[in-house]
Amino acid sequence: MESRPKYYGREFHGMISREYADELLVGKEGAYLIRESQRQPGTHTLALSFGHQTLNYRLFYDGKHFVGEKRFESVHDLVTDALITLYIETKAAEYIAKMTTNPIYEHLGCTSLLKDKMVHRLSRGRTEPRRVTFQSDTVSLSAVHVT
């Protein structure tokens, strides 16, 4: 594909609609693709299948790939980190919150550090909690490639 930026590989699908990206990713938990935004040509979107829905993030590149603060050498590394974070937030957030609000081993100091991280993560501008349900606990990571 001639419009493919040099720092993207087979996961880049050009300028496709959000709806078409959804069609390509449906039923492929953990799969992802990169598309050029139709609303803002020249910008890129990471479409990621998670929790039986497609999540879309504006994707940036400045020598490293990022959607937030953390920067990654590859899109694959960024997606891996995102899936781990999403999985923890949806499956373990309530449990971690309980552990940090009523710690058994408070004298170790680890619980207050963990609590600070969770409070920071949960207060990063999210107005509604993310609701995701799972059919199974197995999530695989794969880029979607259409020939």
C-alpha angles and dihedrals in degrees: 000000000000096000092056113120111236092242095060126073135190091325089074112097102177123230104345129150125260088243093054090048087053090052092051093049101040112124093007103107111201094015120129144181138185121232135178111249116251091202094049109026112207093035123098133222128205109216111198128184110222133148092005092300137086116249117200124205130179105245124214134192127195097155088306131053121249146156096182135001100315117082126207137197092225139022088237090060091047092051092046090054091045093051092049091049094046092047093050092046093051101037105030108022095097092046093047091048090053091049093051097045095049106026121181096200101039094150091071093070093221094104094056091050091050091046091052091052093049093047089050093047094046093047096053095115100287108143097184128035115249111249115205130160128198133212091197138003093242117104121171127196119227139147114234114238122187121192 
